[in-house]
């Protein structure tokens, strides 16, 4: 699994990771923190192209111990020639710390 986007704010970090599975791509939103934090995440995917269009929006809670990471969102999509995908992963802690990772890729 490779990291295609990363962001951080204070102790909070978020990443979008990608793994190829045959003709599909698995995208995972990962949140981590150097201190104990809890909050909410939002993972948004918009895909368009000759193979079809997809819009996915996921929300989830996280509760992290210091130094921990959590895989909080997962999406698997099929990608064909000339398809384009745009992703946004936002994590916001209960005390208002926010990180936002974005990625765009084409095939």
N, C-alpha and C positions, 0 to 999 in steps of 0.2 A: 504494500500500500504506500503510495507516494503522497506527500503533502503538496497540494496545488495552491493553497492560500493560507496565510497565517496573519494574525493580528493580536495585539495585546494592549491592555490598559491597566496600569498598576499591577496588582497580583494576578489579574484575570487574563487568560489567553484562550484563543479559539482558533481552530484549524479546520480546513476542508481537506479530506483525504480521498484519494481515488484509487480504485483497483479494477483492472480489466478482468472480466469473466466471460470468455468467449466473445460473442458479438455485443455483450452488454458491459456497462460500466457501473460499478457500485461506488456511491458517493457517501461519505460519512462525516458528520459534524462532531468534532471532539472539543470538549471544554476542559481546561485545567486551571489550577491555581496554586500559588505558593503559600497561601493561607486558607483556612477553612472559609468557604463561601457557599451560599445557595442562591438560587434565582431561577430565571426563565431563559430559554433559547427559542429562536425562530430560524427555521431552515427553509429557504425558498429556492425553487428550481423552475426555470422556464426554458423549455427546449423547443426548437423549431427546425424544420427542414423537410426534405423530400420523404423521410421515413415517417413523418407525422409530428404533431405538436403535443406537448405535455406541460402542464402547470401543476406543481406540487408545492404545498405549504404545510409545514409541520411545526408544531409548538410542543415544548416539553419542559419539565422542571429539572433542575440539577441540584445536588447537595454534595459538595466536595469536601473531603478532609484535606488538610494542608499537604501539598505535594502530590495530590492525586489528579487523575484525569478520568473522564467519563465519555464514552461514545454514546451521544444522546439522540442522534438522528441518522437514519439510514434510508437511502433511496437507490434503487437499481433501475437503470433505463437502457434501452437499446439505442445505439447510435449508428447511423449510416453515413455514407458519403455526403458531404456538404451539410450535415446537421450542425447546429450551433446550440450550445447550452450556456446559460447564465445562472450563477449561483450566488446566494447571499446567506451567510450564517452569522447571526447576531446573538450574543450572550449578554444578559444584563443581570447583575447581582441585586439582591434585595436592598443593598445600601447604595445603589445607583451607578456602580461601575459598569461600563459597557465596552465591549470589543466587537468589531465588525470585520469579517473576512469576506472578500468577494473574489470570484473567478469567472472567466469566460473562456471557453475552448470550442474549437471547431474540428470537424473531421472531414 
